[in-house]
Every structure is written in C-alpha cells, then in structure tokens.
Amino acid sequence: MEDAIKAFVMYLQIERNVSPETTRNYRSDLQQFTRFLRGTRKGRSSIPVDSITSDEIRAHLLSLDRQGEKAASLARKMASLRSFFRFLLREALVKTNPTETLRSPRLPKRLPRVLTKDDAAALMTFPAGPSPLSLRDRALLETLYSTGARVSEVVGINLNDLDGADGIVSLKGKGRKERLVPIGDVALQAIREYRLSLKPTPGNRHPASPIFLNHRGGRLTTRSVTKMVARYSSRLVSGAVSPHALRHSYATHLLDEGADLRSIQELLGHASLSTTQKYTHVAMDQLLAVYDRAHPRAHTTRPPHGKDPKSS
C-alpha cells in the first residue's frame, strides 16, 4: 500500500501537476485509510492493494461518519480513494476498482456568503496603521476582492506575475492552469504601499519571490490568510466570512453591474459555465428587473387612445 501511495503521489505531482496542498490532502486521506486497514486486519503490516474490498472502504467511511466527520470531508476522502484506484487500474496494479459500486455522500447545496458592497468596502478599511503587517493585510484583502482569486492563487502570486502598468496579474489555478485577470488601481496601490514598507533583501526583491510574505519572509499559507480574513471580517455586523466569500462577492457584484456570465466564467477560471452559475447568486429583484426590461410581453399592452377593452 505504501509503495502504491508513493507512486500515486508522484503521478499527481508530475502528470497531473496538482497543487502541493491537494497532494497533501490525497496523501493524508490514503494514509488514514491505510491505518484503518491495519487496525481491522490485525497482525498484517503489509496490505496488497489488490486485496482491498468495497466493503472495507464502506466500513472506513462509516467509521469516520460515526466519529462526527463532516459530509464535505467524507466526500473528499471518497474522491481521494476513487482517484487512487483509478490510477491503480490504469497501471494494472489492480484488476477491479472497489470504489465503482460506492456512492459519494450527498452534500447540502449551500451558497457561500455574499458581502454587500458596503460591507466589502468596510472590510478593506479594517487593517489600519502604517505597519508592514497592516499594510500587507490590507493589500491581501484588496487583491482577493479585486481579482476574485482563490486564496491558494493569491498566496502563489510572485513579483513577476504582476503587471502594474497594464493592471494585470497572472494567477495559477487548479491543475496549475494559468490565467490573466485584471487587478484594480486600489489593490495595486495597496500592494505598492505594502512592498515599500518592507526592508529590502535579496530574497524579497527577486522576481520569483512571493508578493505577500509571512513574518519570516517566506510565502504565506492558505490557512494563515483564511484566519486573517476571518479575524477582520468578524468585525462586520453580518459576522466572519471566508476568503471564498470575497470571491463569491466579486462575481455577484460584477453581475449586479451588468457583466455577463461568460466573462465572469473566464475571470474566475471555471471550466464550465454551470459552475459559475452555482457560484453566482442573483437576487430575485434583479431577475425581475431584467425580465421587465427584456421580455416583449412582460407588461400589459394598453389599447389605442387609452380605451379600456372591457368598455368596448
């Protein structure tokens, strides 16, 4: 099992080119399953991958569910096992895929939080003061909201990914796919002020160095940015939000101002338009307004000269 996991991780890194965080999640999920198998197969240190059954996978997920694991986490672990056994089948390391007969846990369909435009504007002002830390946090919030980037994409931005003259930033999304998105003047100015506050070093001036640094001068993690966003947004009347809420607010506010779904799809880096539709909340008032404006029979046609048809 250990050798198969190592081969799978190498496949993810080299052929699939997945992010380090995704690779860690896959490895962690499979190692957890391995520990479960060792516990149920008492006395067996070596576990042949072709001996694993669908009943064992089902028992593993059931055990996690009884321990209080969330549905989203169970679904991810199931996805990890599916990908793992598809890889093993492709490499002829197993003859059958034990995950084929299993269903993934059903996830509740919930839309992420959307900030109002006023709340979004207020959030940007919460990191106050001239310290590099406050300036960094302000620049991070502005960048998240200005670009609609995933938090993993923002922490991955290097100096040479930013074209301040043209207002463009290069983001590396899922599967390391690269896309260019606009970044606003306010966010660019916040980044300039933050970078000017840093003491110049060879490391933080290199073109390939990260724009946003931790207190040790290294790249920020997604977890630290998530905590930062939660800390500042907890001051909002509506309560704390995740970085994803800023991405969702970005898309919704663009739509409110007349951007079309296809353009938003490109900006968000979605492969499918249906994904964009799920992430983009449209208020019923806006839908009714669009209908009233656009549909030729949305309003009753008045008879000529204002005559009431009932009177004729």
Buried (B, 14 or more C-beta within 10 A) or exposed (E): BEEBBEBBBEBBBEEBEBBEEBBEBBBEBBEEBBEBBBEEBEEEEEBEBEBBEBEBBBBBBEEBBEEEBEEEBBBBBBBBBBBBBBBBBEEEBBEEBBBEEBEBBEEEEEEBBBBEEEBBEBBBEBBEEEEBBBBBBBBBBBBBBBBBBBBBBBBBBBBEBBEEEEBEBBBBBBEEEEBBBEBBEEBBEBBEBBBEBBEEEEEBEEEEBBBBBBEEEEBBBBEBBBEBBBEBBEEBEEEBBBBBBBBBBBBBBBBEEEBEBEEBBEBBBBEEEEEBBEBBBEEEEEEEEEEEEEEEEEEEEEEEEEEEEEEE
